[in-house]
Amino acid sequence: MENGALYRKENYDLGNGVFLSERQVSVLKQLGLGLSNKQIAHNLGVAEPTIKMHVSSLLRAFHVQNRVQILLKAKEMGFI
């Protein structure tokens, strides 16, 4: 997926009818930069608990148990 490309729902299809939201994609990209929840929250102008919620939803969406696994799976699937 090309960096800077416009968000397109069909580009973030995880299968079985599960798609990443635009906000989840934003959080995923910042996770890929190695940023903390606090840094991501600041960058996106939201509260840190909101980022924790998005990370939790990414864990469920990718069927993994930690942030590193999110990134490995996302890279394997071509999302980052």
N, CA, C and O atoms as a CHARMM CRD file, in Angstrom:
* protein
*
  320
    1    1 MET  N      0.84500  -1.17200   0.00000 PROA 1      0.00000
    2    1 MET  CA     0.00000   0.00000   0.00000 PROA 1      0.00000
    3    1 MET  C      0.88900   1.23400   0.00000 PROA 1      0.00000
    4    1 MET  O      1.84600   1.31200   0.77100 PROA 1      0.00000
    5    2 GLU  N      0.59500   2.14700  -0.81600 PROA 2      0.00000
    6    2 GLU  CA     1.41700   3.33300  -0.97100 PROA 2      0.00000
    7    2 GLU  C      1.16900   4.32300   0.16500 PROA 2      0.00000
    8    2 GLU  O      0.01900   4.63900   0.47100 PROA 2      0.00000
    9    3 ASN  N      2.24500   4.81600   0.79300 PROA 3      0.00000
   10    3 ASN  CA     2.09300   5.82500   1.84200 PROA 3      0.00000
   11    3 ASN  C      1.48800   7.07700   1.25100 PROA 3      0.00000
   12    3 ASN  O      1.83200   7.48000   0.14000 PROA 3      0.00000
   13    4 GLY  N      0.58300   7.69300   1.99700 PROA 4      0.00000
   14    4 GLY  CA    -0.03700   8.92000   1.54700 PROA 4      0.00000
   15    4 GLY  C     -1.25500   8.68900   0.65800 PROA 4      0.00000
   16    4 GLY  O     -1.94200   9.64500   0.29900 PROA 4      0.00000
   17    5 ALA  N     -1.53300   7.43600   0.29500 PROA 5      0.00000
   18    5 ALA  CA    -2.70700   7.14500  -0.51600 PROA 5      0.00000
   19    5 ALA  C     -3.96100   7.45000   0.29300 PROA 5      0.00000
   20    5 ALA  O     -3.97200   7.31200   1.51600 PROA 5      0.00000
   21    6 LEU  N     -5.00500   7.86300  -0.39400 PROA 6      0.00000
   22    6 LEU  CA    -6.25900   8.11400   0.28900 PROA 6      0.00000
   23    6 LEU  C     -6.78700   6.82300   0.89000 PROA 6      0.00000
   24    6 LEU  O     -6.59000   5.73600   0.34700 PROA 6      0.00000
   25    7 TYR  N     -7.45800   6.96600   2.01500 PROA 7      0.00000
   26    7 TYR  CA    -8.05600   5.79900   2.66900 PROA 7      0.00000
   27    7 TYR  C     -9.16500   5.25200   1.77800 PROA 7      0.00000
   28    7 TYR  O    -10.04600   5.99100   1.33900 PROA 7      0.00000
   29    8 ARG  N     -9.11100   3.97100   1.52300 PROA 8      0.00000
   30    8 ARG  CA   -10.16700   3.27100   0.79600 PROA 8      0.00000
   31    8 ARG  C    -10.47700   2.00600   1.57100 PROA 8      0.00000
   32    8 ARG  O     -9.61000   1.15600   1.77000 PROA 8      0.00000
   33    9 LYS  N    -11.71600   1.89300   2.00300 PROA 9      0.00000
   34    9 LYS  CA   -12.13400   0.77600   2.85100 PROA 9      0.00000
   35    9 LYS  C    -11.70100  -0.56400   2.27100 PROA 9      0.00000
   36    9 LYS  O    -11.22200  -1.43200   3.00100 PROA 9      0.00000
   37   10 GLU  N    -11.86700  -0.73600   0.97700 PROA 10     0.00000
   38   10 GLU  CA   -11.54800  -2.02800   0.37300 PROA 10     0.00000
   39   10 GLU  C    -10.06300  -2.36200   0.45200 PROA 10     0.00000
   40   10 GLU  O     -9.68900  -3.52800   0.32700 PROA 10     0.00000
   41   11 ASN  N     -9.21400  -1.36400   0.65700 PROA 11     0.00000
   42   11 ASN  CA    -7.77900  -1.60300   0.80600 PROA 11     0.00000
   43   11 ASN  C     -7.43400  -2.18500   2.17200 PROA 11     0.00000
   44   11 ASN  O     -6.32400  -2.67800   2.37400 PROA 11     0.00000
   45   12 TYR  N     -8.37000  -2.13100   3.10000 PROA 12     0.00000
   46   12 TYR  CA    -8.10900  -2.58200   4.46300 PROA 12     0.00000
   47   12 TYR  C     -9.07000  -3.69200   4.87200 PROA 12     0.00000
   48   12 TYR  O     -9.57800  -3.70900   5.99300 PROA 12     0.00000
   49   13 ASP  N     -9.31100  -4.61200   3.94900 PROA 13     0.00000
   50   13 ASP  CA   -10.17400  -5.76400   4.18100 PROA 13     0.00000
   51   13 ASP  C     -9.34700  -6.87400   4.82500 PROA 13     0.00000
   52   13 ASP  O     -8.39700  -7.37300   4.22000 PROA 13     0.00000
   53   14 LEU  N     -9.70200  -7.25700   6.03500 PROA 14     0.00000
   54   14 LEU  CA    -8.98700  -8.31100   6.73900 PROA 14     0.00000
   55   14 LEU  C     -9.57800  -9.68500   6.44800 PROA 14     0.00000
   56   14 LEU  O     -9.07800 -10.69700   6.94100 PROA 14     0.00000
   57   15 GLY  N    -10.61800  -9.72000   5.66500 PROA 15     0.00000
   58   15 GLY  CA   -11.29300 -10.97500   5.36900 PROA 15     0.00000
   59   15 GLY  C    -12.47400 -11.17600   6.28900 PROA 15     0.00000
   60   15 GLY  O    -12.58000 -10.53500   7.33500 PROA 15     0.00000
   61   16 ASN  N    -13.36600 -12.07400   5.89200 PROA 16     0.00000
   62   16 ASN  CA   -14.56900 -12.37500   6.68300 PROA 16     0.00000
   63   16 ASN  C    -15.39200 -11.13300   6.98900 PROA 16     0.00000
   64   16 ASN  O    -16.03800 -11.06000   8.03400 PROA 16     0.00000
   65   17 GLY  N    -15.37700 -10.15800   6.09200 PROA 17     0.00000
   66   17 GLY  CA   -16.18500  -8.96200   6.28100 PROA 17     0.00000
   67   17 GLY  C    -15.64300  -7.97700   7.29700 PROA 17     0.00000
   68   17 GLY  O    -16.35600  -7.05500   7.69100 PROA 17     0.00000
   69   18 VAL  N    -14.39800  -8.14300   7.73400 PROA 18     0.00000
   70   18 VAL  CA   -13.79200  -7.23800   8.70900 PROA 18     0.00000
   71   18 VAL  C    -12.90100  -6.24500   7.96600 PROA 18     0.00000
   72   18 VAL  O    -12.00300  -6.63600   7.22000 PROA 18     0.00000
   73   19 PHE  N    -13.16100  -4.96300   8.17900 PROA 19     0.00000
   74   19 PHE  CA   -12.38700  -3.88900   7.58200 PROA 19     0.00000
   75   19 PHE  C    -11.83800  -2.99500   8.67600 PROA 19     0.00000
   76   19 PHE  O    -12.49300  -2.78900   9.69800 PROA 19     0.00000
   77   20 LEU  N    -10.64200  -2.46100   8.47300 PROA 20     0.00000
   78   20 LEU  CA   -10.11300  -1.46600   9.40100 PROA 20     0.00000
   79   20 LEU  C    -10.74800  -0.12200   9.08700 PROA 20     0.00000
   80   20 LEU  O    -10.94300   0.23200   7.92400 PROA 20     0.00000
   81   21 SER  N    -11.06900   0.62200  10.14100 PROA 21     0.00000
   82   21 SER  CA   -11.60500   1.97000   9.95600 PROA 21     0.00000
   83   21 SER  C    -10.46100   2.92100   9.60800 PROA 21     0.00000
   84   21 SER  O     -9.28700   2.58400   9.76300 PROA 21     0.00000
   85   22 GLU  N    -10.81300   4.07900   9.14800 PROA 22     0.00000
   86   22 GLU  CA    -9.79800   5.08300   8.81600 PROA 22     0.00000
   87   22 GLU  C     -8.96300   5.43200  10.05100 PROA 22     0.00000
   88   22 GLU  O     -7.74700   5.59800   9.95000 PROA 22     0.00000
   89   23 ARG  N     -9.59900   5.54300  11.19400 PROA 23     0.00000
   90   23 ARG  CA    -8.87600   5.87500  12.42700 PROA 23     0.00000
   91   23 ARG  C     -7.95200   4.72900  12.83500 PROA 23     0.00000
   92   23 ARG  O     -6.82600   4.96400  13.27400 PROA 23     0.00000
   93   24 GLN  N     -8.42200   3.49600  12.69200 PROA 24     0.00000
   94   24 GLN  CA    -7.57100   2.34400  13.00500 PROA 24     0.00000
   95   24 GLN  C     -6.33800   2.33500  12.10300 PROA 24     0.00000
   96   24 GLN  O     -5.23800   2.01000  12.55000 PROA 24     0.00000
   97   25 VAL  N     -6.52100   2.68600  10.85700 PROA 25     0.00000
   98   25 VAL  CA    -5.39400   2.75200   9.92100 PROA 25     0.00000
   99   25 VAL  C     -4.41000   3.82800  10.36800 PROA 25     0.00000
  100   25 VAL  O     -3.19800   3.61800  10.30800 PROA 25     0.00000
  101   26 SER  N     -4.91600   4.97700  10.81500 PROA 26     0.00000
  102   26 SER  CA    -4.04500   6.04500  11.30900 PROA 26     0.00000
  103   26 SER  C     -3.23600   5.57300  12.51300 PROA 26     0.00000
  104   26 SER  O     -2.03300   5.81600  12.60000 PROA 26     0.00000
  105   27 VAL  N     -3.90900   4.90000  13.43400 PROA 27     0.00000
  106   27 VAL  CA    -3.22600   4.38600  14.62700 PROA 27     0.00000
  107   27 VAL  C     -2.20600   3.32700  14.21500 PROA 27     0.00000
  108   27 VAL  O     -1.08400   3.32000  14.72200 PROA 27     0.00000
  109   28 LEU  N     -2.57800   2.44300  13.31200 PROA 28     0.00000
  110   28 LEU  CA    -1.68700   1.38600  12.84400 PROA 28     0.00000
  111   28 LEU  C     -0.40700   1.96900  12.24400 PROA 28     0.00000
  112   28 LEU  O      0.69000   1.48900  12.53000 PROA 28     0.00000
  113   29 LYS  N     -0.54500   2.98600  11.42500 PROA 29     0.00000
  114   29 LYS  CA     0.62800   3.60600  10.80300 PROA 29     0.00000
  115   29 LYS  C      1.54300   4.23300  11.84600 PROA 29     0.00000
  116   29 LYS  O      2.76500   4.17800  11.71200 PROA 29     0.00000
  117   30 GLN  N      0.96100   4.82800  12.88100 PROA 30     0.00000
  118   30 GLN  CA     1.78500   5.43900  13.91400 PROA 30     0.00000
  119   30 GLN  C      2.41400   4.38400  14.82100 PROA 30     0.00000
  120   30 GLN  O      3.51900   4.57600  15.32800 PROA 30     0.00000
  121   31 LEU  N      1.71500   3.27600  15.02500 PROA 31     0.00000
  122   31 LEU  CA     2.33300   2.15600  15.73800 PROA 31     0.00000
  123   31 LEU  C      3.56900   1.68900  14.97100 PROA 31     0.00000
  124   31 LEU  O      4.59300   1.35100  15.56400 PROA 31     0.00000
  125   32 GLY  N      3.45200   1.67800  13.65100 PROA 32     0.00000
  126   32 GLY  CA     4.55700   1.26900  12.79200 PROA 32     0.00000
  127   32 GLY  C      5.76800   2.17600  12.91300 PROA 32     0.00000
  128   32 GLY  O      6.88700   1.76800  12.60200 PROA 32     0.00000
  129   33 LEU  N      5.55200   3.39800  13.36100 PROA 33     0.00000
  130   33 LEU  CA     6.65500   4.33700  13.58300 PROA 33     0.00000
  131   33 LEU  C      7.27400   4.15900  14.96300 PROA 33     0.00000
  132   33 LEU  O      8.24400   4.83100  15.31100 PROA 33     0.00000
  133   34 GLY  N      6.70200   3.24600  15.74300 PROA 34     0.00000
  134   34 GLY  CA     7.23200   2.97500  17.07900 PROA 34     0.00000
  135   34 GLY  C      6.77000   3.95400  18.13700 PROA 34     0.00000
  136   34 GLY  O      7.39100   4.05900  19.19500 PROA 34     0.00000
  137   35 LEU  N      5.68300   4.67900  17.87000 PROA 35     0.00000
  138   35 LEU  CA     5.21000   5.67800  18.81900 PROA 35     0.00000
  139   35 LEU  C      4.41600   5.03500  19.95300 PROA 35     0.00000
  140   35 LEU  O      3.78500   3.99200  19.78200 PROA 35     0.00000
  141   36 SER  N      4.46400   5.67900  21.10200 PROA 36     0.00000
  142   36 SER  CA     3.70000   5.22200  22.26900 PROA 36     0.00000
  143   36 SER  C      2.24100   5.66400  22.12000 PROA 36     0.00000
  144   36 SER  O      1.91600   6.51200  21.28800 PROA 36     0.00000
  145   37 ASN  N      1.37600   5.07300  22.93900 PROA 37     0.00000
  146   37 ASN  CA    -0.03000   5.49300  22.94100 PROA 37     0.00000
  147   37 ASN  C     -0.14800   6.98600  23.21200 PROA 37     0.00000
  148   37 ASN  O     -0.95000   7.67700  22.58400 PROA 37     0.00000
  149   38 LYS  N      0.65100   7.47600  24.14700 PROA 38     0.00000
  150   38 LYS  CA     0.60400   8.89900  24.50200 PROA 38     0.00000
  151   38 LYS  C      0.99000   9.76500  23.30500 PROA 38     0.00000
  152   38 LYS  O      0.33600  10.77300  23.03700 PROA 38     0.00000
  153   39 GLN  N      2.04000   9.38300  22.58800 PROA 39     0.00000
  154   39 GLN  CA     2.47600  10.14900  21.42000 PROA 39     0.00000
  155   39 GLN  C      1.42400  10.10600  20.30900 PROA 39     0.00000
  156   39 GLN  O      1.15200  11.11800  19.66300 PROA 39     0.00000
  157   40 ILE  N      0.83900   8.93100  20.09700 PROA 40     0.00000
  158   40 ILE  CA    -0.19500   8.80100  19.06500 PROA 40     0.00000
  159   40 ILE  C     -1.40100   9.66500  19.42300 PROA 40     0.00000
  160   40 ILE  O     -1.95100  10.36000  18.56800 PROA 40     0.00000
  161   41 ALA  N     -1.80500   9.61700  20.68900 PROA 41     0.00000
  162   41 ALA  CA    -2.93800  10.42500  21.14500 PROA 41     0.00000
  163   41 ALA  C     -2.67800  11.90400  20.88400 PROA 41     0.00000
  164   41 ALA  O     -3.54900  12.61900  20.38900 PROA 41     0.00000
  165   42 HSD  N     -1.48100  12.35100  21.22000 PROA 42     0.00000
  166   42 HSD  CA    -1.13200  13.75900  20.98300 PROA 42     0.00000
  167   42 HSD  C     -1.19800  14.09100  19.49300 PROA 42     0.00000
  168   42 HSD  O     -1.77300  15.10800  19.10400 PROA 42     0.00000
  169   43 ASN  N     -0.61000  13.23100  18.66300 PROA 43     0.00000
  170   43 ASN  CA    -0.58300  13.47300  17.21800 PROA 43     0.00000
  171   43 ASN  C     -1.97500  13.50900  16.59900 PROA 43     0.00000
  172   43 ASN  O     -2.22800  14.28000  15.67300 PROA 43     0.00000
  173   44 LEU  N     -2.87900  12.67300  17.11300 PROA 44     0.00000
  174   44 LEU  CA    -4.22400  12.60100  16.55000 PROA 44     0.00000
  175   44 LEU  C     -5.22500  13.50200  17.26600 PROA 44     0.00000
  176   44 LEU  O     -6.38000  13.61000  16.85400 PROA 44     0.00000
  177   45 GLY  N     -4.77700  14.14300  18.33400 PROA 45     0.00000
  178   45 GLY  CA    -5.63900  15.07300  19.05500 PROA 45     0.00000
  179   45 GLY  C     -6.77100  14.39500  19.80700 PROA 45     0.00000
  180   45 GLY  O     -7.88300  14.91900  19.88100 PROA 45     0.00000
  181   46 VAL  N     -6.48000  13.21900  20.36500 PROA 46     0.00000
  182   46 VAL  CA    -7.47500  12.49400  21.14700 PROA 46     0.00000
  183   46 VAL  C     -6.86400  12.09300  22.48200 PROA 46     0.00000
  184   46 VAL  O     -5.66300  12.25800  22.69900 PROA 46     0.00000
  185   47 ALA  N     -7.69400  11.56800  23.37200 PROA 47     0.00000
  186   47 ALA  CA    -7.21700  11.12800  24.67700 PROA 47     0.00000
  187   47 ALA  C     -6.51400   9.77900  24.56400 PROA 47     0.00000
  188   47 ALA  O     -6.84000   8.96900  23.69500 PROA 47     0.00000
  189   48 GLU  N     -5.55700   9.54900  25.44200 PROA 48     0.00000
  190   48 GLU  CA    -4.80800   8.29300  25.44200 PROA 48     0.00000
  191   48 GLU  C     -5.70900   7.05800  25.58400 PROA 48     0.00000
  192   48 GLU  O     -5.45600   6.05400  24.92000 PROA 48     0.00000
  193   49 PRO  N     -6.75800   7.09700  26.43000 PROA 49     0.00000
  194   49 PRO  CA    -7.64400   5.92000  26.49700 PROA 49     0.00000
  195   49 PRO  C     -8.31000   5.59100  25.14900 PROA 49     0.00000
  196   49 PRO  O     -8.62800   4.43400  24.87500 PROA 49     0.00000
  197   50 THR  N     -8.51200   6.59900  24.33000 PROA 50     0.00000
  198   50 THR  CA    -9.07800   6.36800  22.99700 PROA 50     0.00000
  199   50 THR  C     -8.11200   5.55300  22.14800 PROA 50     0.00000
  200   50 THR  O     -8.53200   4.65800  21.41400 PROA 50     0.00000
  201   51 ILE  N     -6.83700   5.85400  22.24300 PROA 51     0.00000
  202   51 ILE  CA    -5.82800   5.10000  21.49600 PROA 51     0.00000
  203   51 ILE  C     -5.75500   3.67900  22.02800 PROA 51     0.00000
  204   51 ILE  O     -5.62300   2.73100  21.25400 PROA 51     0.00000
  205   52 LYS  N     -5.84100   3.52500  23.34400 PROA 52     0.00000
  206   52 LYS  CA    -5.83600   2.17800  23.92900 PROA 52     0.00000
  207   52 LYS  C     -7.00700   1.36400  23.38100 PROA 52     0.00000
  208   52 LYS  O     -6.86400   0.17100  23.11200 PROA 52     0.00000
  209   53 MET  N     -8.15300   2.00200  23.21700 PROA 53     0.00000
  210   53 MET  CA    -9.32400   1.32700  22.66000 PROA 53     0.00000
  211   53 MET  C     -9.05200   0.90500  21.21000 PROA 53     0.00000
  212   53 MET  O     -9.40400  -0.20400  20.80900 PROA 53     0.00000
  213   54 HSD  N     -8.43100   1.78200  20.43400 PROA 54     0.00000
  214   54 HSD  CA    -8.12000   1.45100  19.03700 PROA 54     0.00000
  215   54 HSD  C     -7.09100   0.32500  18.94900 PROA 54     0.00000
  216   54 HSD  O     -7.20700  -0.55700  18.09800 PROA 54     0.00000
  217   55 VAL  N     -6.09400   0.35100  19.81800 PROA 55     0.00000
  218   55 VAL  CA    -5.09900  -0.72200  19.82400 PROA 55     0.00000
  219   55 VAL  C     -5.77400  -2.03900  20.19200 PROA 55     0.00000
  220   55 VAL  O     -5.48000  -3.07400  19.59300 PROA 55     0.00000
  221   56 SER  N     -6.66900  -2.01000  21.16500 PROA 56     0.00000
  222   56 SER  CA    -7.40900  -3.22000  21.53600 PROA 56     0.00000
  223   56 SER  C     -8.22600  -3.75000  20.36700 PROA 56     0.00000
  224   56 SER  O     -8.28600  -4.95800  20.14200 PROA 56     0.00000
  225   57 SER  N     -8.85200  -2.84800  19.62700 PROA 57     0.00000
  226   57 SER  CA    -9.65000  -3.30100  18.48000 PROA 57     0.00000
  227   57 SER  C     -8.74900  -3.85800  17.37800 PROA 57     0.00000
  228   57 SER  O     -9.14200  -4.78500  16.67000 PROA 57     0.00000
  229   58 LEU  N     -7.54800  -3.30400  17.22900 PROA 58     0.00000
  230   58 LEU  CA    -6.59300  -3.84300  16.25400 PROA 58     0.00000
  231   58 LEU  C     -6.12800  -5.23800  16.67400 PROA 58     0.00000
  232   58 LEU  O     -5.97200  -6.12500  15.83400 PROA 58     0.00000
  233   59 LEU  N     -5.90900  -5.42700  17.97100 PROA 59     0.00000
  234   59 LEU  CA    -5.53000  -6.75300  18.46900 PROA 59     0.00000
  235   59 LEU  C     -6.59900  -7.78300  18.10700 PROA 59     0.00000
  236   59 LEU  O     -6.28700  -8.87700  17.63700 PROA 59     0.00000
  237   60 ARG  N     -7.85300  -7.42200  18.33000 PROA 60     0.00000
  238   60 ARG  CA    -8.95800  -8.33600  17.99800 PROA 60     0.00000
  239   60 ARG  C     -9.06400  -8.54000  16.48800 PROA 60     0.00000
  240   60 ARG  O     -9.25000  -9.66500  16.02400 PROA 60     0.00000
  241   61 ALA  N     -8.94600  -7.46800  15.73000 PROA 61     0.00000
  242   61 ALA  CA    -9.09800  -7.55900  14.27500 PROA 61     0.00000
  243   61 ALA  C     -8.04200  -8.46500  13.64200 PROA 61     0.00000
  244   61 ALA  O     -8.34100  -9.23300  12.72700 PROA 61     0.00000
  245   62 PHE  N     -6.80400  -8.36700  14.13600 PROA 62     0.00000
  246   62 PHE  CA    -5.71700  -9.16600  13.58900 PROA 62     0.00000
  247   62 PHE  C     -5.56300 -10.52200  14.29200 PROA 62     0.00000
  248   62 PHE  O     -4.73900 -11.34400  13.89000 PROA 62     0.00000
  249   63 HSD  N     -6.35300 -10.74300  15.33300 PROA 63     0.00000
  250   63 HSD  CA    -6.28900 -12.00000  16.10300 PROA 63     0.00000
  251   63 HSD  C     -4.88500 -12.24200  16.64900 PROA 63     0.00000
  252   63 HSD  O     -4.30800 -13.31700  16.48200 PROA 63     0.00000
  253   64 VAL  N     -4.35200 -11.20700  17.30800 PROA 64     0.00000
  254   64 VAL  CA    -3.01800 -11.29100  17.90700 PROA 64     0.00000
  255   64 VAL  C     -3.07800 -10.80500  19.34700 PROA 64     0.00000
  256   64 VAL  O     -4.12200 -10.35300  19.81800 PROA 64     0.00000
  257   65 GLN  N     -1.92800 -10.90500  20.05200 PROA 65     0.00000
  258   65 GLN  CA    -1.93000 -10.59600  21.47800 PROA 65     0.00000
  259   65 GLN  C     -1.10900  -9.38900  21.88500 PROA 65     0.00000
  260   65 GLN  O     -1.19400  -8.95800  23.03500 PROA 65     0.00000
  261   66 ASN  N     -0.31300  -8.82600  20.97900 PROA 66     0.00000
  262   66 ASN  CA     0.46700  -7.64800  21.36600 PROA 66     0.00000
  263   66 ASN  C      0.75100  -6.76300  20.16100 PROA 66     0.00000
  264   66 ASN  O      0.48300  -7.12700  19.01600 PROA 66     0.00000
  265   67 ARG  N      1.30300  -5.58400  20.45400 PROA 67     0.00000
  266   67 ARG  CA     1.54600  -4.57800  19.41800 PROA 67     0.00000
  267   67 ARG  C      2.52000  -5.05800  18.35000 PROA 67     0.00000
  268   67 ARG  O      2.33300  -4.78300  17.16500 PROA 67     0.00000
  269   68 VAL  N      3.54700  -5.76800  18.76400 PROA 68     0.00000
  270   68 VAL  CA     4.52800  -6.26600  17.79400 PROA 68     0.00000
  271   68 VAL  C      3.84200  -7.20900  16.81300 PROA 68     0.00000
  272   68 VAL  O      4.09200  -7.15100  15.60900 PROA 68     0.00000
  273   69 GLN  N      2.98400  -8.07000  17.32500 PROA 69     0.00000
  274   69 GLN  CA     2.26200  -9.00100  16.46300 PROA 69     0.00000
  275   69 GLN  C      1.31700  -8.27300  15.51600 PROA 69     0.00000
  276   69 GLN  O      1.13100  -8.70100  14.37700 PROA 69     0.00000
  277   70 ILE  N      0.71600  -7.17200  15.97900 PROA 70     0.00000
  278   70 ILE  CA    -0.11900  -6.35200  15.09200 PROA 70     0.00000
  279   70 ILE  C      0.72100  -5.91800  13.89400 PROA 70     0.00000
  280   70 ILE  O      0.31100  -6.06900  12.74300 PROA 70     0.00000
  281   71 LEU  N      1.89900  -5.37800  14.18200 PROA 71     0.00000
  282   71 LEU  CA     2.75200  -4.85300  13.12200 PROA 71     0.00000
  283   71 LEU  C      3.24800  -5.94400  12.18500 PROA 71     0.00000
  284   71 LEU  O      3.29800  -5.75000  10.97100 PROA 71     0.00000
  285   72 LEU  N      3.61400  -7.08500  12.74400 PROA 72     0.00000
  286   72 LEU  CA     4.06800  -8.19300  11.90000 PROA 72     0.00000
  287   72 LEU  C      2.95000  -8.66400  10.96500 PROA 72     0.00000
  288   72 LEU  O      3.17300  -8.89400   9.77700 PROA 72     0.00000
  289   73 LYS  N      1.76200  -8.80100  11.51600 PROA 73     0.00000
  290   73 LYS  CA     0.62400  -9.25600  10.70800 PROA 73     0.00000
  291   73 LYS  C      0.25000  -8.19500   9.67000 PROA 73     0.00000
  292   73 LYS  O     -0.03000  -8.52600   8.51700 PROA 73     0.00000
  293   74 ALA  N      0.24600  -6.93500  10.07100 PROA 74     0.00000
  294   74 ALA  CA    -0.10000  -5.84900   9.14300 PROA 74     0.00000
  295   74 ALA  C      0.91000  -5.77400   8.00300 PROA 74     0.00000
  296   74 ALA  O      0.53900  -5.54300   6.85200 PROA 74     0.00000
  297   75 LYS  N      2.19000  -5.97000   8.32600 PROA 75     0.00000
  298   75 LYS  CA     3.20600  -5.95600   7.28000 PROA 75     0.00000
  299   75 LYS  C      3.04100  -7.15600   6.35400 PROA 75     0.00000
  300   75 LYS  O      3.15000  -7.02300   5.13500 PROA 75     0.00000
  301   76 GLU  N      2.78100  -8.31800   6.92700 PROA 76     0.00000
  302   76 GLU  CA     2.56900  -9.54200   6.15200 PROA 76     0.00000
  303   76 GLU  C      1.39300  -9.37300   5.17700 PROA 76     0.00000
  304   76 GLU  O      1.42400  -9.89400   4.06300 PROA 76     0.00000
  305   77 MET  N      0.36000  -8.64000   5.61100 PROA 77     0.00000
  306   77 MET  CA    -0.81700  -8.44000   4.79400 PROA 77     0.00000
  307   77 MET  C     -0.67600  -7.25300   3.86200 PROA 77     0.00000
  308   77 MET  O     -1.56800  -6.99700   3.05300 PROA 77     0.00000
  309   78 GLY  N      0.43800  -6.51600   3.95800 PROA 78     0.00000
  310   78 GLY  CA     0.67700  -5.39300   3.05600 PROA 78     0.00000
  311   78 GLY  C      0.02800  -4.09000   3.44700 PROA 78     0.00000
  312   78 GLY  O     -0.11800  -3.19300   2.61700 PROA 78     0.00000
  313   79 PHE  N     -0.37200  -3.97000   4.72400 PROA 79     0.00000
  314   79 PHE  CA    -1.02400  -2.74300   5.17500 PROA 79     0.00000
  315   79 PHE  C     -0.05200  -1.65400   5.57700 PROA 79     0.00000
  316   79 PHE  O     -0.39300  -0.47100   5.57600 PROA 79     0.00000
  317   80 ILE  N      1.17300  -2.06100   5.92300 PROA 80     0.00000
  318   80 ILE  CA     2.19300  -1.06700   6.27900 PROA 80     0.00000
  319   80 ILE  C      3.50700  -1.48700   5.63700 PROA 80     0.00000
  320   80 ILE  O      4.51800  -0.80300   5.79600 PROA 80     0.00000
